[in-house]
Amino acid sequence: MKCFYCKGDMEESTTSHAVTLEDCVVIVKDVPCTRCRQCGEAYFSDKIADELDRIVDSFRKSKTEIAVVHYASART
Ligand SMILES: [Zn+2]
């Protein structure tokens, strides 16, 4: 797989994923991803992306302003 932006080589890595909801910021740390060695762009597989949606969604109705979770402990 090559980077969509710069066609650089990709490598397995982890990254932090931050999402801003209406009144809450959710930060998911240590998310497995594939990262471009050249420009640093991170890509998530469909499975990981679905899991991230689910994790972020679970905070949608919470009253927390900032939530920081680790991917490995937040996923089911
Ligand atoms: Zn790139």
N, CA, C, O and the ligand as a Tripos MOL2 file, in Angstrom:
@<TRIPOS>MOLECULE
protein
  305   303    77     0     0
PROTEIN
NO_CHARGES

@<TRIPOS>ATOM
      1 N           0.8390   -1.2030    0.0000 N.3       1 MET1
      2 CA          0.0000    0.0000    0.0000 C.3       1 MET1
      3 C           0.8750    1.2550    0.0000 C.2       1 MET1
      4 O           1.8490    1.3510    0.7460 O.2       1 MET1
      5 N           0.5050    2.2110   -0.8530 N.am      2 LYS2
      6 CA          1.2550    3.4690   -0.9350 C.3       2 LYS2
      7 C           0.3970    4.6040   -0.3950 C.2       2 LYS2
      8 O          -0.8320    4.5300   -0.3990 O.2       2 LYS2
      9 N           1.0660    5.6550    0.0700 N.am      3 CYS3
     10 CA          0.3490    6.8040    0.6040 C.3       3 CYS3
     11 C          -0.5160    7.4540   -0.4780 C.2       3 CYS3
     12 O          -0.0740    7.6470   -1.6110 O.2       3 CYS3
     13 N          -1.7450    7.7840   -0.1110 N.am      4 PHE4
     14 CA         -2.7040    8.3980   -1.0200 C.3       4 PHE4
     15 C          -2.2360    9.7970   -1.4460 C.2       4 PHE4
     16 O          -2.5290   10.2430   -2.5560 O.2       4 PHE4
     17 N          -1.5170   10.4770   -0.5670 N.am      5 TYR5
     18 CA         -1.1150   11.8590   -0.8310 C.3       5 TYR5
     19 C           0.2010   11.9770   -1.5790 C.2       5 TYR5
     20 O           0.3020   12.7070   -2.5650 O.2       5 TYR5
     21 N           1.2350   11.2340   -1.0930 N.am      6 CYS6
     22 CA          2.5640   11.4550   -1.6630 C.3       6 CYS6
     23 C           3.1640   10.1870   -2.2630 C.2       6 CYS6
     24 O           4.2940   10.2060   -2.7510 O.2       6 CYS6
     25 N           2.4010    9.0700   -2.2300 N.am      7 LYS7
     26 CA          2.8660    7.7970   -2.7750 C.3       7 LYS7
     27 C           4.0810    7.2460   -2.0340 C.2       7 LYS7
     28 O           4.8220    6.4180   -2.5630 O.2       7 LYS7
     29 N           4.2730    7.7140   -0.8060 N.am      8 GLY8
     30 CA          5.3840    7.2230    0.0070 C.3       8 GLY8
     31 C           5.1020    5.8320    0.5430 C.2       8 GLY8
     32 O           3.9770    5.3400    0.4440 O.2       8 GLY8
     33 N           6.1140    5.1980    1.1070 N.am      9 ASP9
     34 CA          5.9550    3.8710    1.7030 C.3       9 ASP9
     35 C           5.2380    3.9770    3.0480 C.2       9 ASP9
     36 O           5.3970    4.9500    3.7860 O.2       9 ASP9
     37 N           4.4450    2.9430    3.3420 N.am     10 MET10
     38 CA          3.6810    2.9360    4.5750 C.3      10 MET10
     39 C           4.2880    1.9540    5.5670 C.2      10 MET10
     40 O           4.9190    0.9720    5.1760 O.2      10 MET10
     41 N           4.0910    2.2270    6.8620 N.am     11 GLU11
     42 CA          4.5300    1.2830    7.8840 C.3      11 GLU11
     43 C           3.4850    1.2120    8.9880 C.2      11 GLU11
     44 O           2.7190    2.1520    9.2000 O.2      11 GLU11
     45 N           3.4670    0.0690    9.6940 N.am     12 GLU12
     46 CA          2.5410   -0.1080   10.8090 C.3      12 GLU12
     47 C           2.9570    0.8130   11.9470 C.2      12 GLU12
     48 O           4.1430    0.9400   12.2490 O.2      12 GLU12
     49 N           1.9810    1.4530   12.5740 N.am     13 SER13
     50 CA          2.2890    2.3670   13.6630 C.3      13 SER13
     51 C           1.0630    2.5400   14.5530 C.2      13 SER13
     52 O           0.0640    1.8400   14.3880 O.2      13 SER13
     53 N           1.1440    3.4680   15.4880 N.am     14 THR14
     54 CA         -0.0270    3.8370   16.2730 C.3      14 THR14
     55 C          -0.1080    5.3530   16.2790 C.2      14 THR14
     56 O           0.8950    6.0450   16.1050 O.2      14 THR14
     57 N          -1.3180    5.8580   16.4830 N.am     15 THR15
     58 CA         -1.4940    7.3020   16.4940 C.3      15 THR15
     59 C          -2.6000    7.6790   17.4670 C.2      15 THR15
     60 O          -3.2910    6.8110   18.0010 O.2      15 THR15
     61 N          -2.7630    8.9670   17.6930 N.am     16 SER16
     62 CA         -3.8800    9.4390   18.5060 C.3      16 SER16
     63 C          -4.9400    9.9900   17.5690 C.2      16 SER16
     64 O          -4.6300   10.6470   16.5750 O.2      16 SER16
     65 N          -6.1970    9.7130   17.8990 N.am     17 HIS17
     66 CA         -7.3080   10.1320   17.0580 C.3      17 HIS17
     67 C          -8.1950   11.0580   17.8880 C.2      17 HIS17
     68 O          -8.7470   10.6370   18.9040 O.2      17 HIS17
     69 N          -8.3370   12.3140   17.4650 N.am     18 ALA18
     70 CA         -9.1490   13.2690   18.2070 C.3      18 ALA18
     71 C         -10.3820   13.6470   17.4030 C.2      18 ALA18
     72 O         -10.2970   13.9420   16.2100 O.2      18 ALA18
     73 N         -11.5300   13.6340   18.0740 N.am     19 VAL19
     74 CA        -12.7790   13.9930   17.4100 C.3      19 VAL19
     75 C         -13.4840   15.0440   18.2520 C.2      19 VAL19
     76 O         -13.6010   14.8900   19.4680 O.2      19 VAL19
     77 N         -13.9510   16.1080   17.6190 N.am     20 THR20
     78 CA        -14.6970   17.1320   18.3360 C.3      20 THR20
     79 C         -16.1830   16.9320   18.0840 C.2      20 THR20
     80 O         -16.6580   17.0290   16.9520 O.2      20 THR20
     81 N         -16.9070   16.6510   19.1620 N.am     21 LEU21
     82 CA        -18.3600   16.5180   19.0570 C.3      21 LEU21
     83 C         -18.9630   17.8640   19.4400 C.2      21 LEU21
     84 O         -18.2300   18.8310   19.6430 O.2      21 LEU21
     85 N         -20.2930   17.9400   19.5420 N.am     22 GLU22
     86 CA        -20.9440   19.2110   19.8490 C.3      22 GLU22
     87 C         -20.3960   19.8740   21.1060 C.2      22 GLU22
     88 O         -20.0590   21.0580   21.0950 O.2      22 GLU22
     89 N         -20.3080   19.1030   22.1940 N.am     23 ASP23
     90 CA        -19.7900   19.7060   23.4230 C.3      23 ASP23
     91 C         -18.8050   18.7890   24.1240 C.2      23 ASP23
     92 O         -18.7050   18.7820   25.3510 O.2      23 ASP23
     93 N         -18.0980   18.0370   23.3500 N.am     24 CYS24
     94 CA        -17.1410   17.1040   23.9340 C.3      24 CYS24
     95 C         -16.0110   16.8140   22.9460 C.2      24 CYS24
     96 O         -16.2410   16.6550   21.7470 O.2      24 CYS24
     97 N         -14.8020   16.7500   23.4660 N.am     25 VAL25
     98 CA        -13.6730   16.3570   22.6390 C.3      25 VAL25
     99 C         -13.2450   14.9660   23.0780 C.2      25 VAL25
    100 O         -12.9640   14.7390   24.2550 O.2      25 VAL25
    101 N         -13.1980   14.0510   22.1480 N.am     26 VAL26
    102 CA        -12.7950   12.6840   22.4710 C.3      26 VAL26
    103 C         -11.4240   12.4230   21.8530 C.2      26 VAL26
    104 O         -11.2230   12.6130   20.6540 O.2      26 VAL26
    105 N         -10.5060   11.9960   22.6740 N.am     27 ILE27
    106 CA         -9.1590   11.6600   22.1900 C.3      27 ILE27
    107 C          -8.9150   10.1840   22.4540 C.2      27 ILE27
    108 O          -8.9410    9.7290   23.5980 O.2      27 ILE27
    109 N          -8.6790    9.4440   21.3810 N.am     28 VAL28
    110 CA         -8.3910    8.0170   21.5180 C.3      28 VAL28
    111 C          -6.9040    7.8330   21.2470 C.2      28 VAL28
    112 O          -6.4120    8.1850   20.1750 O.2      28 VAL28
    113 N          -6.2010    7.2850   22.2150 N.am     29 LYS29
    114 CA         -4.7420    7.1450   22.0870 C.3      29 LYS29
    115 C          -4.3570    5.7340   21.6700 C.2      29 LYS29
    116 O          -5.1220    4.7830   21.8290 O.2      29 LYS29
    117 N          -3.1560    5.6290   21.1350 N.am     30 ASP30
    118 CA         -2.5880    4.3230   20.7620 C.3      30 ASP30
    119 C          -3.4660    3.5350   19.7960 C.2      30 ASP30
    120 O          -3.6680    2.3330   19.9660 O.2      30 ASP30
    121 N          -3.9820    4.2180   18.7900 N.am     31 VAL31
    122 CA         -4.8120    3.5460   17.7910 C.3      31 VAL31
    123 C          -3.9110    2.9330   16.7220 C.2      31 VAL31
    124 O          -3.0840    3.6340   16.1380 O.2      31 VAL31
    125 N          -4.0600    1.6270   16.4590 N.am     32 PRO32
    126 CA         -3.2430    1.0060   15.4130 C.3      32 PRO32
    127 C          -3.5480    1.6490   14.0570 C.2      32 PRO32
    128 O          -4.7130    1.8450   13.7100 O.2      32 PRO32
    129 N          -2.5310    1.9670   13.3130 N.am     33 CYS33
    130 CA         -2.7470    2.5910   12.0110 C.3      33 CYS33
    131 C          -1.5970    2.2180   11.0740 C.2      33 CYS33
    132 O          -0.6090    1.6030   11.4770 O.2      33 CYS33
    133 N          -1.7590    2.6050    9.8410 N.am     34 THR34
    134 CA         -0.6730    2.5040    8.8800 C.3      34 THR34
    135 C          -0.2470    3.9360    8.5840 C.2      34 THR34
    136 O          -1.0760    4.7670    8.2140 O.2      34 THR34
    137 N           1.0330    4.2250    8.7430 N.am     35 ARG35
    138 CA          1.4880    5.6010    8.6120 C.3      35 ARG35
    139 C           2.4890    5.7420    7.4690 C.2      35 ARG35
    140 O           3.3260    4.8690    7.2360 O.2      35 ARG35
    141 N           2.3790    6.8560    6.7690 N.am     36 CYS36
    142 CA          3.3090    7.1510    5.6820 C.3      36 CYS36
    143 C           4.6500    7.5790    6.2520 C.2      36 CYS36
    144 O           4.7140    8.4670    7.1020 O.2      36 CYS36
    145 N           5.7110    6.9530    5.7880 N.am     37 ARG37
    146 CA          7.0570    7.2950    6.2660 C.3      37 ARG37
    147 C           7.4610    8.6790    5.7930 C.2      37 ARG37
    148 O           8.3050    9.3300    6.4090 O.2      37 ARG37
    149 N           6.8710    9.1220    4.7200 N.am     38 GLN38
    150 CA          7.2990   10.3730    4.0960 C.3      38 GLN38
    151 C           6.5710   11.5910    4.6570 C.2      38 GLN38
    152 O           7.2110   12.5450    5.0990 O.2      38 GLN38
    153 N           5.2260   11.5660    4.6420 N.am     39 CYS39
    154 CA          4.4790   12.7470    5.0830 C.3      39 CYS39
    155 C           3.7790   12.5580    6.4220 C.2      39 CYS39
    156 O           3.2350   13.5130    6.9760 O.2      39 CYS39
    157 N           3.7860   11.3160    6.9540 N.am     40 GLY40
    158 CA          3.2280   11.0940    8.2800 C.3      40 GLY40
    159 C           1.7270   10.9150    8.3190 C.2      40 GLY40
    160 O           1.1550   10.7670    9.3990 O.2      40 GLY40
    161 N           1.0730   10.9260    7.1670 N.am     41 GLU41
    162 CA         -0.3720   10.7240    7.1240 C.3      41 GLU41
    163 C          -0.7110    9.3350    7.6590 C.2      41 GLU41
    164 O          -0.0830    8.3500    7.2730 O.2      41 GLU41
    165 N          -1.7100    9.2540    8.5520 N.am     42 ALA42
    166 CA         -2.0940    7.9660    9.1450 C.3      42 ALA42
    167 C          -3.4070    7.4770    8.5460 C.2      42 ALA42
    168 O          -4.3430    8.2500    8.3460 O.2      42 ALA42
    169 N          -3.4560    6.1850    8.2650 N.am     43 TYR43
    170 CA         -4.6690    5.5640    7.7170 C.3      43 TYR43
    171 C          -5.1570    4.4920    8.6740 C.2      43 TYR43
    172 O          -4.3620    3.7740    9.2800 O.2      43 TYR43
    173 N          -6.4880    4.3910    8.8030 N.am     44 PHE44
    174 CA         -7.0730    3.3310    9.6220 C.3      44 PHE44
    175 C          -7.7330    2.3010    8.7220 C.2      44 PHE44
    176 O          -8.3120    2.6410    7.6900 O.2      44 PHE44
    177 N          -7.6430    1.0480    9.1180 N.am     45 SER45
    178 CA         -8.3670    0.0130    8.3820 C.3      45 SER45
    179 C          -9.8570    0.1850    8.6750 C.2      45 SER45
    180 O         -10.2190    0.8650    9.6350 O.2      45 SER45
    181 N         -10.7230   -0.4180    7.8660 N.am     46 ASP46
    182 CA        -12.1730   -0.3070    8.0480 C.3      46 ASP46
    183 C         -12.5880   -0.7640    9.4410 C.2      46 ASP46
    184 O         -13.4440   -0.1640   10.0910 O.2      46 ASP46
    185 N         -11.9500   -1.8470    9.8740 N.am     47 LYS47
    186 CA        -12.2850   -2.4210   11.1770 C.3      47 LYS47
    187 C         -11.9620   -1.4340   12.3000 C.2      47 LYS47
    188 O         -12.7600   -1.2310   13.2150 O.2      47 LYS47
    189 N         -10.7820   -0.8270   12.2120 N.am     48 ILE48
    190 CA        -10.3650    0.1480   13.2200 C.3      48 ILE48
    191 C         -11.2570    1.3890   13.1410 C.2      48 ILE48
    192 O         -11.6620    1.9300   14.1700 O.2      48 ILE48
    193 N         -11.5570    1.8310   11.9410 N.am     49 ALA49
    194 CA        -12.4000    3.0210   11.7680 C.3      49 ALA49
    195 C         -13.7810    2.8070   12.3720 C.2      49 ALA49
    196 O         -14.3300    3.7100   13.0050 O.2      49 ALA49
    197 N         -14.3490    1.6120   12.1800 N.am     50 ASP50
    198 CA        -15.6570    1.2790   12.7560 C.3      50 ASP50
    199 C         -15.5930    1.3140   14.2760 C.2      50 ASP50
    200 O         -16.4810    1.8340   14.9520 O.2      50 ASP50
    201 N         -14.5140    0.7420   14.7830 N.am     51 GLU51
    202 CA        -14.3380    0.6900   16.2320 C.3      51 GLU51
    203 C         -14.1980    2.1030   16.8030 C.2      51 GLU51
    204 O         -14.7340    2.3990   17.8710 O.2      51 GLU51
    205 N         -13.4820    2.9670   16.0960 N.am     52 LEU52
    206 CA        -13.3170    4.3540   16.5310 C.3      52 LEU52
    207 C         -14.6620    5.0740   16.5590 C.2      52 LEU52
    208 O         -14.9570    5.8220   17.4910 O.2      52 LEU52
    209 N         -15.4730    4.8420   15.5310 N.am     53 ASP53
    210 CA        -16.8140    5.4420   15.4770 C.3      53 ASP53
    211 C         -17.6190    5.0380   16.7080 C.2      53 ASP53
    212 O         -18.2920    5.8530   17.3380 O.2      53 ASP53
    213 N         -17.5240    3.7540   17.0240 N.am     54 ARG54
    214 CA        -18.2870    3.2230   18.1370 C.3      54 ARG54
    215 C         -17.8130    3.8360   19.4680 C.2      54 ARG54
    216 O         -18.6200    4.2120   20.3190 O.2      54 ARG54
    217 N         -16.4940    3.9240   19.6210 N.am     55 ILE55
    218 CA        -15.9290    4.5000   20.8380 C.3      55 ILE55
    219 C         -16.3450    5.9680   20.9770 C.2      55 ILE55
    220 O         -16.7970    6.3970   22.0390 O.2      55 ILE55
    221 N         -16.1880    6.7260   19.8980 N.am     56 VAL56
    222 CA        -16.5280    8.1510   19.9220 C.3      56 VAL56
    223 C         -18.0270    8.3400   20.1790 C.2      56 VAL56
    224 O         -18.4360    9.2310   20.9230 O.2      56 VAL56
    225 N         -18.8210    7.4940   19.5570 N.am     57 ASP57
    226 CA        -20.2700    7.5600   19.7160 C.3      57 ASP57
    227 C         -20.7020    7.3540   21.1660 C.2      57 ASP57
    228 O         -21.6870    7.9370   21.6190 O.2      57 ASP57
    229 N         -19.9650    6.5300   21.8760 N.am     58 SER58
    230 CA        -20.3290    6.2240   23.2540 C.3      58 SER58
    231 C         -20.1630    7.4500   24.1590 C.2      58 SER58
    232 O         -20.6890    7.4810   25.2720 O.2      58 SER58
    233 N         -19.4280    8.4600   23.6760 N.am     59 PHE59
    234 CA        -19.2350    9.6730   24.4780 C.3      59 PHE59
    235 C         -20.2010   10.7810   24.0650 C.2      59 PHE59
    236 O         -20.2550   11.8380   24.6930 O.2      59 PHE59
    237 N         -20.9510   10.5290   23.0180 N.am     60 ARG60
    238 CA        -21.8200   11.5510   22.4570 C.3      60 ARG60
    239 C         -22.8230   12.1030   23.4820 C.2      60 ARG60
    240 O         -23.1160   13.2980   23.5020 O.2      60 ARG60
    241 N         -23.3400   11.2090   24.3280 N.am     61 LYS61
    242 CA        -24.3560   11.6300   25.2930 C.3      61 LYS61
    243 C         -23.7720   11.8870   26.6810 C.2      61 LYS61
    244 O         -24.5010   12.2170   27.6170 O.2      61 LYS61
    245 N         -22.4730   11.7340   26.8050 N.am     62 SER62
    246 CA        -21.8630   11.9550   28.1110 C.3      62 SER62
    247 C         -21.7260   13.4480   28.3610 C.2      62 SER62
    248 O         -21.7510   14.2470   27.4250 O.2      62 SER62
    249 N         -21.5840   13.8150   29.6180 N.am     63 LYS63
    250 CA        -21.4490   15.2300   29.9720 C.3      63 LYS63
    251 C         -19.9770   15.6310   30.0730 C.2      63 LYS63
    252 O         -19.6480   16.7430   30.4840 O.2      63 LYS63
    253 N         -19.1160   14.7170   29.6960 N.am     64 THR64
    254 CA        -17.6910   14.9890   29.7720 C.3      64 THR64
    255 C         -17.2750   15.9840   28.6990 C.2      64 THR64
    256 O         -17.7030   15.8750   27.5500 O.2      64 THR64
    257 N         -16.4510   16.9450   29.0630 N.am     65 GLU65
    258 CA        -15.9890   17.9020   28.0600 C.3      65 GLU65
    259 C         -14.8110   17.3570   27.2640 C.2      65 GLU65
    260 O         -14.7250   17.5310   26.0480 O.2      65 GLU65
    261 N         -13.9160   16.7000   27.9680 N.am     66 ILE66
    262 CA        -12.7740   16.0820   27.2980 C.3      66 ILE66
    263 C         -12.6250   14.6500   27.7890 C.2      66 ILE66
    264 O         -12.5120   14.4080   28.9910 O.2      66 ILE66
    265 N         -12.6250   13.7190   26.8730 N.am     67 ALA67
    266 CA        -12.4520   12.3220   27.2280 C.3      67 ALA67
    267 C         -11.1840   11.8010   26.5630 C.2      67 ALA67
    268 O         -11.0020   11.9510   25.3550 O.2      67 ALA67
    269 N         -10.3150   11.1940   27.3500 N.am     68 VAL68
    270 CA         -9.1000   10.5850   26.7990 C.3      68 VAL68
    271 C          -9.1470    9.0990   27.1090 C.2      68 VAL68
    272 O          -9.1730    8.6990   28.2730 O.2      68 VAL68
    273 N          -9.1590    8.2880   26.0700 N.am     69 VAL69
    274 CA         -9.2250    6.8440   26.2740 C.3      69 VAL69
    275 C          -8.1380    6.1530   25.4560 C.2      69 VAL69
    276 O          -7.6650    6.6730   24.4450 O.2      69 VAL69
    277 N          -7.7620    4.9850   25.9170 N.am     70 HIS70
    278 CA         -6.8120    4.1920   25.1490 C.3      70 HIS70
    279 C          -7.5940    3.2040   24.2940 C.2      70 HIS70
    280 O          -8.5290    2.5560   24.7650 O.2      70 HIS70
    281 N          -7.2050    3.1050   23.0590 N.am     71 TYR71
    282 CA         -7.9330    2.2480   22.1210 C.3      71 TYR71
    283 C          -8.0760    0.8220   22.6560 C.2      71 TYR71
    284 O          -9.1610    0.2420   22.6100 O.2      71 TYR71
    285 N          -6.9860    0.2700   23.1580 N.am     72 ALA72
    286 CA         -7.0020   -1.1350   23.5960 C.3      72 ALA72
    287 C          -7.9810   -1.3800   24.7400 C.2      72 ALA72
    288 O          -8.5540   -2.4650   24.8390 O.2      72 ALA72
    289 N          -8.1810   -0.3750   25.6150 N.am     73 SER73
    290 CA         -9.0950   -0.5840   26.7320 C.3      73 SER73
    291 C         -10.5190   -0.1370   26.3930 C.2      73 SER73
    292 O         -11.4600   -0.5320   27.0810 O.2      73 SER73
    293 N         -10.6960    0.6700   25.3590 N.am     74 ALA74
    294 CA        -12.0250    1.1800   25.0160 C.3      74 ALA74
    295 C         -12.7780    0.2690   24.0510 C.2      74 ALA74
    296 O         -14.0090    0.2680   24.0220 O.2      74 ALA74
    297 N         -12.0430   -0.4960   23.2730 N.am     75 ARG75
    298 CA        -12.6910   -1.3760   22.3010 C.3      75 ARG75
    299 C         -13.2790   -2.5880   23.0080 C.2      75 ARG75
    300 O         -12.9010   -2.9040   24.1370 O.2      75 ARG75
    301 N         -14.1890   -3.2520   22.3510 N.am     76 THR76
    302 CA        -14.8100   -4.4220   22.9610 C.3      76 THR76
    303 C         -14.3990   -5.6860   22.2110 C.2      76 THR76
    304 O         -14.8210   -6.7840   22.5740 O.2      76 THR76
    305 ZN          2.5710   10.3620    2.3550 Zn       77 ZN77
@<TRIPOS>BOND
     1     1     2 1
     2     2     3 1
     3     3     4 2
     4     3     5 am
     5     5     6 1
     6     6     7 1
     7     7     8 2
     8     7     9 am
     9     9    10 1
    10    10    11 1
    11    11    12 2
    12    11    13 am
    13    13    14 1
    14    14    15 1
    15    15    16 2
    16    15    17 am
    17    17    18 1
    18    18    19 1
    19    19    20 2
    20    19    21 am
    21    21    22 1
    22    22    23 1
    23    23    24 2
    24    23    25 am
    25    25    26 1
    26    26    27 1
    27    27    28 2
    28    27    29 am
    29    29    30 1
    30    30    31 1
    31    31    32 2
    32    31    33 am
    33    33    34 1
    34    34    35 1
    35    35    36 2
    36    35    37 am
    37    37    38 1
    38    38    39 1
    39    39    40 2
    40    39    41 am
    41    41    42 1
    42    42    43 1
    43    43    44 2
    44    43    45 am
    45    45    46 1
    46    46    47 1
    47    47    48 2
    48    47    49 am
    49    49    50 1
    50    50    51 1
    51    51    52 2
    52    51    53 am
    53    53    54 1
    54    54    55 1
    55    55    56 2
    56    55    57 am
    57    57    58 1
    58    58    59 1
    59    59    60 2
    60    59    61 am
    61    61    62 1
    62    62    63 1
    63    63    64 2
    64    63    65 am
    65    65    66 1
    66    66    67 1
    67    67    68 2
    68    67    69 am
    69    69    70 1
    70    70    71 1
    71    71    72 2
    72    71    73 am
    73    73    74 1
    74    74    75 1
    75    75    76 2
    76    75    77 am
    77    77    78 1
    78    78    79 1
    79    79    80 2
    80    79    81 am
    81    81    82 1
    82    82    83 1
    83    83    84 2
    84    83    85 am
    85    85    86 1
    86    86    87 1
    87    87    88 2
    88    87    89 am
    89    89    90 1
    90    90    91 1
    91    91    92 2
    92    91    93 am
    93    93    94 1
    94    94    95 1
    95    95    96 2
    96    95    97 am
    97    97    98 1
    98    98    99 1
    99    99   100 2
   100    99   101 am
   101   101   102 1
   102   102   103 1
   103   103   104 2
   104   103   105 am
   105   105   106 1
   106   106   107 1
   107   107   108 2
   108   107   109 am
   109   109   110 1
   110   110   111 1
   111   111   112 2
   112   111   113 am
   113   113   114 1
   114   114   115 1
   115   115   116 2
   116   115   117 am
   117   117   118 1
   118   118   119 1
   119   119   120 2
   120   119   121 am
   121   121   122 1
   122   122   123 1
   123   123   124 2
   124   123   125 am
   125   125   126 1
   126   126   127 1
   127   127   128 2
   128   127   129 am
   129   129   130 1
   130   130   131 1
   131   131   132 2
   132   131   133 am
   133   133   134 1
   134   134   135 1
   135   135   136 2
   136   135   137 am
   137   137   138 1
   138   138   139 1
   139   139   140 2
   140   139   141 am
   141   141   142 1
   142   142   143 1
   143   143   144 2
   144   143   145 am
   145   145   146 1
   146   146   147 1
   147   147   148 2
   148   147   149 am
   149   149   150 1
   150   150   151 1
   151   151   152 2
   152   151   153 am
   153   153   154 1
   154   154   155 1
   155   155   156 2
   156   155   157 am
   157   157   158 1
   158   158   159 1
   159   159   160 2
   160   159   161 am
   161   161   162 1
   162   162   163 1
   163   163   164 2
   164   163   165 am
   165   165   166 1
   166   166   167 1
   167   167   168 2
   168   167   169 am
   169   169   170 1
   170   170   171 1
   171   171   172 2
   172   171   173 am
   173   173   174 1
   174   174   175 1
   175   175   176 2
   176   175   177 am
   177   177   178 1
   178   178   179 1
   179   179   180 2
   180   179   181 am
   181   181   182 1
   182   182   183 1
   183   183   184 2
   184   183   185 am
   185   185   186 1
   186   186   187 1
   187   187   188 2
   188   187   189 am
   189   189   190 1
   190   190   191 1
   191   191   192 2
   192   191   193 am
   193   193   194 1
   194   194   195 1
   195   195   196 2
   196   195   197 am
   197   197   198 1
   198   198   199 1
   199   199   200 2
   200   199   201 am
   201   201   202 1
   202   202   203 1
   203   203   204 2
   204   203   205 am
   205   205   206 1
   206   206   207 1
   207   207   208 2
   208   207   209 am
   209   209   210 1
   210   210   211 1
   211   211   212 2
   212   211   213 am
   213   213   214 1
   214   214   215 1
   215   215   216 2
   216   215   217 am
   217   217   218 1
   218   218   219 1
   219   219   220 2
   220   219   221 am
   221   221   222 1
   222   222   223 1
   223   223   224 2
   224   223   225 am
   225   225   226 1
   226   226   227 1
   227   227   228 2
   228   227   229 am
   229   229   230 1
   230   230   231 1
   231   231   232 2
   232   231   233 am
   233   233   234 1
   234   234   235 1
   235   235   236 2
   236   235   237 am
   237   237   238 1
   238   238   239 1
   239   239   240 2
   240   239   241 am
   241   241   242 1
   242   242   243 1
   243   243   244 2
   244   243   245 am
   245   245   246 1
   246   246   247 1
   247   247   248 2
   248   247   249 am
   249   249   250 1
   250   250   251 1
   251   251   252 2
   252   251   253 am
   253   253   254 1
   254   254   255 1
   255   255   256 2
   256   255   257 am
   257   257   258 1
   258   258   259 1
   259   259   260 2
   260   259   261 am
   261   261   262 1
   262   262   263 1
   263   263   264 2
   264   263   265 am
   265   265   266 1
   266   266   267 1
   267   267   268 2
   268   267   269 am
   269   269   270 1
   270   270   271 1
   271   271   272 2
   272   271   273 am
   273   273   274 1
   274   274   275 1
   275   275   276 2
   276   275   277 am
   277   277   278 1
   278   278   279 1
   279   279   280 2
   280   279   281 am
   281   281   282 1
   282   282   283 1
   283   283   284 2
   284   283   285 am
   285   285   286 1
   286   286   287 1
   287   287   288 2
   288   287   289 am
   289   289   290 1
   290   290   291 1
   291   291   292 2
   292   291   293 am
   293   293   294 1
   294   294   295 1
   295   295   296 2
   296   295   297 am
   297   297   298 1
   298   298   299 1
   299   299   300 2
   300   299   301 am
   301   301   302 1
   302   302   303 1
   303   303   304 2
@<TRIPOS>SUBSTRUCTURE
     1 MET1         2 RESIDUE 1 A MET
     2 LYS2         6 RESIDUE 1 A LYS
     3 CYS3        10 RESIDUE 1 A CYS
     4 PHE4        14 RESIDUE 1 A PHE
     5 TYR5        18 RESIDUE 1 A TYR
     6 CYS6        22 RESIDUE 1 A CYS
     7 LYS7        26 RESIDUE 1 A LYS
     8 GLY8        30 RESIDUE 1 A GLY
     9 ASP9        34 RESIDUE 1 A ASP
    10 MET10       38 RESIDUE 1 A MET
    11 GLU11       42 RESIDUE 1 A GLU
    12 GLU12       46 RESIDUE 1 A GLU
    13 SER13       50 RESIDUE 1 A SER
    14 THR14       54 RESIDUE 1 A THR
    15 THR15       58 RESIDUE 1 A THR
    16 SER16       62 RESIDUE 1 A SER
    17 HIS17       66 RESIDUE 1 A HIS
    18 ALA18       70 RESIDUE 1 A ALA
    19 VAL19       74 RESIDUE 1 A VAL
    20 THR20       78 RESIDUE 1 A THR
    21 LEU21       82 RESIDUE 1 A LEU
    22 GLU22       86 RESIDUE 1 A GLU
    23 ASP23       90 RESIDUE 1 A ASP
    24 CYS24       94 RESIDUE 1 A CYS
    25 VAL25       98 RESIDUE 1 A VAL
    26 VAL26      102 RESIDUE 1 A VAL
    27 ILE27      106 RESIDUE 1 A ILE
    28 VAL28      110 RESIDUE 1 A VAL
    29 LYS29      114 RESIDUE 1 A LYS
    30 ASP30      118 RESIDUE 1 A ASP
    31 VAL31      122 RESIDUE 1 A VAL
    32 PRO32      126 RESIDUE 1 A PRO
    33 CYS33      130 RESIDUE 1 A CYS
    34 THR34      134 RESIDUE 1 A THR
    35 ARG35      138 RESIDUE 1 A ARG
    36 CYS36      142 RESIDUE 1 A CYS
    37 ARG37      146 RESIDUE 1 A ARG
    38 GLN38      150 RESIDUE 1 A GLN
    39 CYS39      154 RESIDUE 1 A CYS
    40 GLY40      158 RESIDUE 1 A GLY
    41 GLU41      162 RESIDUE 1 A GLU
    42 ALA42      166 RESIDUE 1 A ALA
    43 TYR43      170 RESIDUE 1 A TYR
    44 PHE44      174 RESIDUE 1 A PHE
    45 SER45      178 RESIDUE 1 A SER
    46 ASP46      182 RESIDUE 1 A ASP
    47 LYS47      186 RESIDUE 1 A LYS
    48 ILE48      190 RESIDUE 1 A ILE
    49 ALA49      194 RESIDUE 1 A ALA
    50 ASP50      198 RESIDUE 1 A ASP
    51 GLU51      202 RESIDUE 1 A GLU
    52 LEU52      206 RESIDUE 1 A LEU
    53 ASP53      210 RESIDUE 1 A ASP
    54 ARG54      214 RESIDUE 1 A ARG
    55 ILE55      218 RESIDUE 1 A ILE
    56 VAL56      222 RESIDUE 1 A VAL
    57 ASP57      226 RESIDUE 1 A ASP
    58 SER58      230 RESIDUE 1 A SER
    59 PHE59      234 RESIDUE 1 A PHE
    60 ARG60      238 RESIDUE 1 A ARG
    61 LYS61      242 RESIDUE 1 A LYS
    62 SER62      246 RESIDUE 1 A SER
    63 LYS63      250 RESIDUE 1 A LYS
    64 THR64      254 RESIDUE 1 A THR
    65 GLU65      258 RESIDUE 1 A GLU
    66 ILE66      262 RESIDUE 1 A ILE
    67 ALA67      266 RESIDUE 1 A ALA
    68 VAL68      270 RESIDUE 1 A VAL
    69 VAL69      274 RESIDUE 1 A VAL
    70 HIS70      278 RESIDUE 1 A HIS
    71 TYR71      282 RESIDUE 1 A TYR
    72 ALA72      286 RESIDUE 1 A ALA
    73 SER73      290 RESIDUE 1 A SER
    74 ALA74      294 RESIDUE 1 A ALA
    75 ARG75      298 RESIDUE 1 A ARG
    76 THR76      302 RESIDUE 1 A THR
    77 ZN77       305 GROUP 0 **** ****
